[in-house]
Amino acid sequence: MKHVLLVGAGHAHAWLLAALAQTPIRGVRITLVSPYPRQIYSAMLPGVIAGHYRRSEAEFDVAGLAERAYAGFLPGEVVRLDADRRVATLADGRSLAYDIASLNAGSRTDLSVPGAAEFALPVKPFERLLERLRVISRVAIAGGLASGAELAMALAYRGGAITLYSEATALPPRLTERIERALRKRRVDYRPGMRIDALEPGPVVVAARARQQFDLVLWATGAAPLPWLANSGLALDERGFVQVDQGLRSTSHPEVFAVGDCAAIGEAKSGVHAVRHGRVLEQNLRNLLLGWPMQQYAPQPRALFILTCGRRYAIAARGNWSSEGFSVWWWKNWIDRRWMAYLAGKKKAPSVGTEKKR
């Protein structure tokens, strides 16, 4: 009996498991390795911070989802992968051999700025972030406009004094104007084009000649690859993410799929794309086991983008189109709740959900 190892419970694997719960794969053993038995859905995180959702409403039952998909759930974290030997090693020393593996373990926050690793709180994992945000006062956020704005406005809505440092943005000008206007309206101290050069004890933010102390510095900058990929033997791109073919399989080890943030696919790292990866992954896992041809994944340069603005108000964009208002928030709320109901086995497969760019 072949053993399929799923590493991580990101959007793509969540979709895969929900689909397998409806139409199981017979004659294989599936194991899911993920750190938490319950996991926060990232698209609803700003709503939890702002107080619009209870934490329980934004969490999905990873262990229960695996059980419904006839997969074994193993709480833990992969820290080493030997792709040539087909063995994964967990943080507690356990080893798992596999015939087929799928990596949806996400990414880590880039903490290369001097002092960031010591004095900043990375946004991921979200579970740790929420524990630290019980008391909100003076908070600095380092991140791109899209990655930091939602957090900034959610925290400002809770009454915090928030400063957002954003070095650059690749968003369309009209969308950038909408987000900047929303930040100013919600009294976020937005500092466009200002890079944090270093962090010092305090924590103190050093940006060019300016120095300012905060109670907490959140780090929401770009994604960096997981460190264990470097020695995995898998072919990687120049940044260290897994190179995949059009079937979402490793270009060096075709028995390994890579999806979501840990894969180099040629599109923005976002939940919308990761859910689309999950659709193709489900089909291609079945195809691989049956010896059938792979379905090809077509990268999508334009994806739906919805950014919440603290209160029940949101900005939506796709390509050159954008809109905003209370109705956009309720639209996003409907999409997110439908996705959570799908993961709970209460709804049929939804259309692709929403997620900000990472």
Number of C-alpha atoms within 10 A of each C-alpha: 7 12 16 22 24 27 24 24 27 25 26 29 28 22 26 25 26 22 22 18 19 13 10 16 15 7 10 14 16 20 20 23 23 23 16 18 19 18 20 20 20 20 21 24 22 23 23 19 24 23 16 16 14 13 17 12 14 20 17 19 17 25 22 18 24 26 15 18 20 19 23 18 20 16 15 19 18 21 16 19 21 16 19 11 11 17 17 22 17 16 11 10 11 10 14 16 15 21 15 20 26 23 24 26 27 22 19 19 19 16 19 10 11 14 17 23 15 12 20 23 20 22 21 16 14 15 15 12 15 15 9 12 13 9 10 16 17 17 20 26 27 27 24 24 27 22 21 23 29 25 27 31 28 25 24 27 20 17 13 18 18 27 21 26 24 24 16 13 14 9 16 14 11 12 20 15 12 15 22 17 12 21 21 12 11 18 17 21 16 19 14 15 13 15 17 21 15 17 23 17 11 13 19 21 25 17 15 11 6 10 13 13 17 16 12 21 26 22 23 26 23 17 17 18 21 17 14 13 20 16 11 19 15 23 17 20 13 9 10 18 23 30 23 25 17 15 22 27 25 24 18 17 18 16 18 24 25 29 30 27 29 23 27 23 25 12 12 20 22 19 26 24 28 25 24 22 26 24 17 21 27 19 15 23 24 14 14 14 14 9 10 11 10 18 16 13 17 13 14 13 10 13 20 19 21 26 26 30 29 26 19 16 17 23 22 22 19 14 13 11 11 16 14 20 14 14 14 19 21 14 13 24 18 13 17 21 15 19 23 22 16 18 25 16 17 11 12 14 16 15 12 18 24 25 23 21 21 17
